[in-house]
Amino acid sequence: MRIAVSFQPSAISLLTLKAAGQHWSLVTCHFPEALAPLPSAMLSPAELGYFMPAEWEPHEAIWLSWPQRRDTWPDAFEDVPPVFVQIARLIAESELVRINVDNPVMAKGVKYQLEAAGTNMEAVRFHYNPTNDAWVRDHGPIYVVRDRDGIRERAILDWDYNAWGVKYEDYQRDNLIPSRIADEFQETRFQPGMILEGGSIDVNGRGTILTTEACLLNPNRNPSLTKQQIEERLQQNLNVSHFIWLGDGIEGDDTDGHVDDMTRFVSEDTIVTIVESNPGDINYRALRENRERLQGVTDQDGKPLRVIDLPMPDPLVVEGIRLPASYANFLICNTIVLVPTYRSPKQDGEAIEILQSLFPTRRVVGLDCTALVWGLGSIHCVTQQQPKVGRIE
């Protein structure tokens, strides 16, 4: 195996090239004072003790990539930044908000909007990371952590990103976001050598992962990898051992079936999943089949998982296009849970009530995302959590 080492200020970049049938990987390790031994870079994140934490574990911050691509919301872009303002304002009540912007001029404009809405600006940080689009759940870093001697450490998984199977031509800036953030924070960065979006997976932080065949096995992502090989990559990088595979996603989801639009963990032993009550609805069959797959499902230790149903909102159709409106696209913060609503009073209230019962120590807040979902995503899609590090309390 050949190893190339390049030196930067306070950093080492270690590139492990393909050899002996292993996949490409890149580890960037930063050592401000001294160099660490190189051999550990040969190990996978799981072998080094890293794992992907559950979303309800303590955060340092939530990432946003501020919207600027007008074509994502055709003829309705002006309605979108105000939704981002409200998302940021609510998150800032719970934890830091880190916002990717192109430059200081853009930051100044966003700051003005946030201040006008009464946002706690002491909890807002701007980062000059140019983006193509706003879907940071998919183009941002996926974090893993490890606990050593009572201290939680953090690293970044820099999966490849191709705009959901090259559905959009311009995504090169987005693909650089994890590496830019790793450089800024001087954090270890692993490159698993596989295309993966954050919205396509969900974990309970103990070894069980939710995902979909429609997305991860789609040939527009990793055509050279088998299902077994994909599971191996996820095991090596996320430290998961038990897979729950669902089928197709909901209508209008151009990600090919992200699980965060359908089924989510809300605790180590509890899952929520959306169901459609109307047999005539286009989503009825796929959601019924996914619900059947969850019947009798277990966790990594073979213990039964509790499955709670969430309703679907009334069909949301704009210009003849059925939008992927779903209450499963909620965001868990340190002290609040943000739930997208869609002007379906009965179902909006029911979804909030169900989630409030599942998060008794957090305030569950509904936020109208009718304008946001015209871009084919909602709250979870435009956010990404950054786990808290330091002494474990």
SULMO-V729192 format. One record per backbone hydrogen bond with DSSP energy under -0.5 kcal/mol. CO is the residue of the C=O (numbers start at 1). NH is the residue of the N-H. Records with the same first field share a line. If there is no record, write none. Layout:
CO=NH + NH
This chain:
2=17
4=15
6=13
8=11
11=8
12=14 + 29
13=6 + 15
14=16 + 27
15=4 + 17
16=25
19=22
25=16
26=28 + 191
27=14 + 29
28=189
29=12
38=41
39=42
40=43
44=48
45=50
46=49
51=53 + 145
54=57
58=388
60=96
61=386
62=98
63=384
64=66 + 100
68=70
69=72
70=73
71=74
73=76
76=79
77=80 + 81
80=83 + 84
81=85
82=86
83=87
84=88
85=89
86=90
87=91
88=92
90=93
91=94 + 95
96=62 + 98
97=99 + 125
98=64 + 100
99=127
100=66
101=129
103=107
104=108
105=109
106=110
107=111
108=112
109=113
110=114
111=115
112=116
113=117
114=119
115=118
119=121
120=123
121=124
123=97
125=99
127=101 + 129
134=65 + 136
135=138 + 139
136=140
137=198
139=178
141=143
142=157
144=155
145=51
146=148 + 153
148=151
150=392
151=148 + 153
152=390
153=146
154=188
155=144
156=158 + 190
157=142 + 159
160=196
162=166
163=167
169=171
171=175
172=176
173=176
174=177
176=180
177=181
178=182
179=183
180=184
181=185
182=186 + 187
183=186
188=156
189=28
190=158 + 192
194=160
197=200
198=201
199=260
202=210
207=241 + 242
208=204
209=244
210=202
211=246
212=216
213=217
215=218
218=221 + 222
219=223
222=225
226=230
227=231
228=232
229=233
230=234
231=235
232=236
233=237
234=238 + 239 + 240
235=239
236=46
238=52
242=209
243=245
244=211 + 246
246=213
247=214
250=253
252=254
253=256
258=261
259=262 + 263
262=274
264=272
267=270
269=306
270=266 + 267
271=308
272=264
273=310
275=277
277=279
278=281
281=284
283=287
284=288
285=289
286=290
287=291
288=292
289=293
290=294
292=295
294=297
297=305
299=302
303=299
306=271
308=273
310=275
315=317
316=323
318=321
320=322
321=318
323=325
326=329
328=330
329=380
331=333 + 338
335=363
336=333
337=339 + 365
338=331
339=367
341=369
343=345
344=348
345=349
346=350
347=351
348=352
349=353
350=354
351=355
352=356
353=357
354=358
355=359
359=362
362=364
363=337 + 365
365=339
367=341
369=373
371=374
372=375 + 377
373=376
378=382
379=382
380=383
381=137
384=63
385=387
386=60 + 61
390=152
